[in-house]
Every structure is written in C-alpha cells, then in structure tokens.
Amino acid sequence: MNKRVHWIYGSGLIGSYLGAVLGQTYQVQFIGRDTWNQRLSAGISLEDYSGASATFKASASQLHTTRPARLDHAVIWLTVKCTAIESTLLDLQGKVGHSCTIICCQNGIGTVEKVKAAFPECNVLHAVVGFNVVWDEANTVLLRATEGVLAIEIGQSESTAAGWLTSPDTSLLPVHWPKDMQAYCWAKLQLNLANAVNALADIPIKQMLLDKYFRQIIAALMDELLAVATAKGFELPQLTKVPAVWVPRLLRLPNWLFTRIASKMLDIDEHARSSMWWDIQAGKPTEISYLNGAVVEGAKQHGLPCTANKNITRLVEKVSVDDTNGKRALEMSPQALKSVILG
Ligand SMILES: NC(=O)c1ccc[n+]([C@@H]2O[C@H](COP(=O)([O-])OP(=O)(O)OC[C@H]3O[C@@H](n4cnc5c(N)ncnc54)[C@H](OP(=O)(O)O)[C@@H]3O)[C@@H](O)[C@H]2O)c1
C-alpha cells in the first residue's frame, strides 16, 4: 500500500466515487457531510455502465465532517463544487504542508487558478472528471453512468512515475494524463454548456436533445466557445465520437436525421437531468459563472461576440434567485427560449 494518504475534501457524488475506488488500493480519508458519511459507513457498491463493480465500506476513523488540524505529505482531492472553492481555500489556508499534492476536480474554468494562487508551494493539479456519477439510494450504488476518463494534469514536480497515483487497475476509474490540460478543459467545457439549457428547459436531458430548438441553442453556445478556443490557440481534443467542431453541426440537423446519425448522444437515461437543474431546484448556487460565464469572460478578453452565453448566464442567475411558490423554472416554450437566448 502506498504511504501517501489520499484525503477527499467534499465527498459528495464525485468525491465518494473517487475515494471508494482509490480506497481499494490506497489509504483514504473523507471530509464530507453527515449524509454521505452515513452512506460510506453503511457500505456502498460501485458500478459502471459496462458492468464492472466493487464494494466499499469506510471505517469510522476514515470519516470526518471537518478537516484535521494539519495535512502533510497527503494527496488532497478537492471535490467540492466550484461554488464552494473559496470557503474551502479559507478553511485549508495555513493547514496544508508544502509536501502535499492538491487535485482540483471541479468542472469549468477558474477554480484551479484560485487554488494555485492560494498554495503556490504545493503541487496543484487540475483534474477533469469526464464521466457522470449518480447515486441510487434504493440499492446504495454509486454508478458511473457514462463513458469518460479521469484526466489529470501532468504537473511539474511530480508524475505518475512518482507512484502517488498509478492508474487503478480497474475499468471503474480509467485515468488519462493529457499533454495540453487547458485545451482539454475547454473541450470538456464545450460539452458542459448544455447543462444550463437543461436547467432552463426543466425536462430530462434526453427529451431536451430531441427538441430542435433546444439543440439550436446548445449549438450556438458551442460555436461561441469554439471561437474563443481558436482565439486562445487551443486545439481541442476529441472527447466525443466526432471532433469538437462537428458537434454543433450535428446538433443543428433536423430531427429525422439527428435521431439517426447522432443516436449515440441519445443513449442516456430517460430521467437524467443536469446537476445545474438539481442545484436550482434545491435552491443552491449554480456553477454557471465557471461554465457559460467562463466563455463570456474568454470572449471579452479576445473582443469576440458572445450573446448566447451572456444571455443564458443571466437567465440562469435570474432563475436561481427567483422562487415563485417553490417552482424554479422559466416556463417558456423552447422556441421562445431560443429567441431570448440567441437575441
Ligand atoms: N456529479 C457528476 O456526475 C460530475 C461529473 C463531472 C464533473 N463534476 C464536477 O465535480 C464537482 C463536484 O461535483 P459533485 O456532483 O460531486 O458535487 P456534490 O455531490 O455536491 O459534492 C460536493 C460535496 O461537498 C460538500 N461540501 C462542501 N463544502 C464542504 C465542507 N467544507 N466540508 C465537507 N463537505 C463539504 C457538499 O455539501 P453541501 O452540498 O451541503 O455544501 C457536497 O456534499 C463539480 O464541479 C461538478 O461540476 C460532477
């Protein structure tokens, strides 16, 4: 067993999944809310869409609701949402030794820079979680519901060869070390831009993708991101069956052709919704400023137009704070939403 202890800070869906997989090989400690600590202490199963599985049960000594007084020589996986990164940094400031490696697992753009600035002496790495994890309460299963890998920045001072993380020998967590991490993050961001559309559409993702107006909105959001990525000189890696630039073209196909050619995109659970939709319904802050908001920021830096991402960011912020009789949705037709967002 590797001597370094892996600390999961913010063990929700991603943190509990990563921790439970890592716990098969390494020493793992969890800092999480009571609900998740209770689940991990009772024992959970891990499954993936391809049929791989494992079980995990944490002992009481592995579960915490607050961080320890000091963390040294540890691998710290930050798995809180982007919206909790500032409070996390405040909590960790002065408590983390220089020997620690910190891995930031947030979606979107902007959190890793904040962590690097807060811990300049530590080895801070960005990780992109390329798969979705869902919790099945009835069967106490954490399910890796989609394809995709855990992509981790190679970093300067350490590498896989240093042995702190050899790819766990399991299909439950395939690990990839991209050469250009920034380009990789923007390629993932392109796919995450649809989260906001789903949050406003207020219907399952599959149903959203079957509507040409919603697809046209997503395509417009992606076009703006692709222009920013080009201006930044990124060559986006291919994370889907087709190259990044083709995805908006596919989305703009008429229904009869889209359902034939892009059937793989529709290969998703009938009930699945984006985490942004869940955040809005729970009255929690969303990650919008790190997702579509990051495209707006990037466009501003390069003097590019960015109407669609600007408008959708504003709408999501509006819905997040409005709460009419507990219902947080716009209640607009897809066509009306398209004309509001595309301007
Ligand atoms: N879920 C997915 O399938 C998926 C896929 C790819 C990427 N991601 C990205 O991964 C990141 C994590 O997402 P997630 O879905 O795992 O979020 P999540 O389920 O909300 O997990 C984060 C957990 O951290 C907890 N937390 C926050 N501050 C804490 C603190 N000081 N001490 C202890 N616990 C704390 C949160 O509790 P409270 O809610 O009570 O604050 C929550 O339980 C996000 O950036 C997300 O976009 C998620």
The ligand as an SDF file (V2000), in Angstrom:
LIG
                    3D

 48 52  0  0  0  0  0  0  0  0999 V2000
  -21.6440   14.5670  -10.4120 N   0  0  0  0  0  0  0  0  0  0  0  0
  -21.1330   14.3490  -11.6100 C   0  0  0  0  0  0  0  0  0  0  0  0
  -21.5200   13.4250  -12.3190 O   0  0  0  0  0  0  0  0  0  0  0  0
  -19.9790   15.2140  -12.1030 C   0  0  0  0  0  0  0  0  0  0  0  0
  -19.3440   14.8430  -13.2950 C   0  0  0  0  0  0  0  0  0  0  0  0
  -18.2400   15.5730  -13.7370 C   0  0  0  0  0  0  0  0  0  0  0  0
  -17.8130   16.6700  -13.0040 C   0  0  0  0  0  0  0  0  0  0  0  0
  -18.4870   17.0240  -11.8660 N   0  0  0  0  0  0  0  0  0  0  0  0
  -17.9580   18.1910  -11.1360 C   0  0  0  0  0  0  0  0  0  0  0  0
  -17.3540   17.7380   -9.9280 O   0  0  0  0  0  0  0  0  0  0  0  0
  -17.5020   18.7290   -8.9070 C   0  0  0  0  0  0  0  0  0  0  0  0
  -18.1870   18.0570   -7.7060 C   0  0  0  0  0  0  0  0  0  0  0  0
  -19.4970   17.6910   -8.1170 O   0  0  0  0  0  0  0  0  0  0  0  0
  -20.4180   16.6710   -7.3010 P   0  0  0  0  0  0  0  0  0  0  0  0
  -21.5350   16.3180   -8.2110 O   0  0  0  0  0  0  0  0  0  0  0  0
  -19.6290   15.5940   -6.6740 O   0  0  0  0  0  0  0  0  0  0  0  0
  -20.9740   17.6610   -6.1610 O   0  0  0  0  0  0  0  0  0  0  0  0
  -21.6830   17.2490   -4.8000 P   0  0  0  0  0  0  0  0  0  0  0  0
  -22.3520   15.9230   -4.9310 O   0  0  0  0  0  0  0  0  0  0  0  0
  -22.4910   18.4230   -4.3830 O   0  0  0  0  0  0  0  0  0  0  0  0
  -20.4550   17.0270   -3.7970 O   0  0  0  0  0  0  0  0  0  0  0  0
  -19.7620   18.0470   -3.1360 C   0  0  0  0  0  0  0  0  0  0  0  0
  -19.9700   17.7950   -1.6610 C   0  0  0  0  0  0  0  0  0  0  0  0
  -19.0570   18.6010   -0.9240 O   0  0  0  0  0  0  0  0  0  0  0  0
  -19.7580   19.0140    0.2510 C   0  0  0  0  0  0  0  0  0  0  0  0
  -19.0330   20.0850    0.8980 N   0  0  0  0  0  0  0  0  0  0  0  0
  -18.9100   21.3860    0.5270 C   0  0  0  0  0  0  0  0  0  0  0  0
  -18.1460   22.0520    1.4190 N   0  0  0  0  0  0  0  0  0  0  0  0
  -17.7680   21.1470    2.3550 C   0  0  0  0  0  0  0  0  0  0  0  0
  -17.0030   21.2340    3.5360 C   0  0  0  0  0  0  0  0  0  0  0  0
  -16.4310   22.3720    3.9400 N   0  0  0  0  0  0  0  0  0  0  0  0
  -16.8270   20.1250    4.2870 N   0  0  0  0  0  0  0  0  0  0  0  0
  -17.4020   18.9600    3.9010 C   0  0  0  0  0  0  0  0  0  0  0  0
  -18.1540   18.8120    2.7990 N   0  0  0  0  0  0  0  0  0  0  0  0
  -18.3410   19.9070    2.0320 C   0  0  0  0  0  0  0  0  0  0  0  0
  -21.1160   19.3880   -0.2840 C   0  0  0  0  0  0  0  0  0  0  0  0
  -22.0710   19.5350    0.7310 O   0  0  0  0  0  0  0  0  0  0  0  0
  -23.1960   20.7200    0.5950 P   0  0  0  0  0  0  0  0  0  0  0  0
  -23.9250   20.4880   -0.6780 O   0  0  0  0  0  0  0  0  0  0  0  0
  -24.0130   20.5270    1.8300 O   0  0  0  0  0  0  0  0  0  0  0  0
  -22.4490   22.0110    0.5940 O   0  0  0  0  0  0  0  0  0  0  0  0
  -21.3820   18.1680   -1.1660 C   0  0  0  0  0  0  0  0  0  0  0  0
  -21.8990   17.0960   -0.4120 O   0  0  0  0  0  0  0  0  0  0  0  0
  -18.3380   19.8560   -9.5400 C   0  0  0  0  0  0  0  0  0  0  0  0
  -17.5070   20.8820  -10.0120 O   0  0  0  0  0  0  0  0  0  0  0  0
  -19.0440   19.1860  -10.7010 C   0  0  0  0  0  0  0  0  0  0  0  0
  -19.3950   20.0720  -11.7390 O   0  0  0  0  0  0  0  0  0  0  0  0
  -19.5400   16.3270  -11.3910 C   0  0  0  0  0  0  0  0  0  0  0  0
  1  2  1  0
  2  3  2  0
  2  4  1  0
  4  5  1  0
  4 48  2  0
  5  6  2  0
  6  7  1  0
  7  8  2  0
  8  9  1  0
  8 48  1  0
  9 10  1  0
  9 46  1  0
 10 11  1  0
 11 12  1  0
 11 44  1  0
 12 13  1  0
 13 14  1  0
 14 15  2  0
 14 16  1  0
 14 17  1  0
 17 18  1  0
 18 19  2  0
 18 20  1  0
 18 21  1  0
 21 22  1  0
 22 23  1  0
 23 24  1  0
 23 42  1  0
 24 25  1  0
 25 26  1  0
 25 36  1  0
 26 27  1  0
 26 35  1  0
 27 28  2  0
 28 29  1  0
 29 30  1  0
 29 35  2  0
 30 31  1  0
 30 32  2  0
 32 33  1  0
 33 34  2  0
 34 35  1  0
 36 37  1  0
 36 42  1  0
 37 38  1  0
 38 39  2  0
 38 40  1  0
 38 41  1  0
 42 43  1  0
 44 45  1  0
 44 46  1  0
 46 47  1  0
M  CHG  2   8   1  16  -1
M  END
$$$$
